[in-house]
């Protein structure tokens, strides 16, 4: 009978340790880590691409995804977490995921910011249980002059996506087709 009690005690302690190790968000500092990474990503963006500061001041809100990891070998996927900010205040946290199939091999990491240029686009994003970047978004890319490719057509778009800080072995980074979902960090 003593062995049975010891087994129960060990099993209970193991289950408690396993549960404590799970990232359930209760009492975690996940939000502050995401915010710190988002601050760092914005600092990098504003320093290296000064035009992005103008987008930020005109935007109704920004979704900052400071680190998205992507890998693929025939079948690929990506994942990242970020912060939605309105008036420079984090209001929600989101994850982004994507899957891809085809001729691909390698891994990379990058950051991106979605600038919601209208209240309607921001509201639609926040109401959606799982929002996918679609055809109404415009992509601003950097060129040699540390300037973003923002022209009159792009500036009138409801959502402007800026991808930056790519590092890795996959050529290019695309966020078209990424799914964004609200999370509790």
JOWODA-V867405 format. One record per residue. RES is the residue in one small letter. SS is DSSP state (H for helix, E for strand, - for the rest). Layout:
res & ss
RES & SS
RES & SS
This chain:
res & ss
x & -
x & H
x & H
x & H
x & H
x & H
x & H
x & H
x & H
x & H
x & H
x & H
x & H
x & H
x & H
x & H
x & H
x & H
x & H
x & H
x & H
x & -
x & -
x & -
x & -
x & -
x & -
x & -
x & -
x & H
x & H
x & H
x & H
x & H
x & H
x & H
x & H
x & H
x & H
x & H
x & H
x & H
x & H
x & H
x & H
x & H
x & H
x & H
x & -
x & -
x & H
x & H
x & H
x & H
x & H
x & H
x & H
x & H
x & -
x & -
x & E
x & E
x & E
x & E
x & E
x & E
x & E
x & E
x & E
x & E
x & E
x & E
x & E
x & E
x & E
x & E
x & E
x & E
x & E
x & E
x & E
x & E
x & E
x & E
x & E
x & E
x & -
x & -
x & E
x & E
x & E
x & E
x & E
x & E
x & E
x & E
x & E
x & E
x & E
x & E
x & E
x & E
x & E
x & E
x & E
x & E
x & E
x & E
x & E
x & E
x & E
x & E
x & E
x & E
x & E
x & E
x & -
x & -
x & H
x & H
x & H
x & H
x & H
x & H
x & H
x & H
x & H
x & -
x & -
x & -
x & E
x & E
x & -
x & -
x & -
x & -
x & E
x & E
x & E
x & E
x & -
x & E
x & -
x & -
x & -
x & -
x & -
x & E
x & -
x & -
x & -
x & H
x & H
x & H
x & H
x & -
x & -
x & -
x & E
x & E
x & E
x & E
x & E
x & E
x & E
x & E
x & E
x & E
x & -
x & -
x & -
x & -
x & -
x & -
x & -
x & -
x & -
x & -
x & E
x & E
x & E
x & E
x & E
x & -
x & -
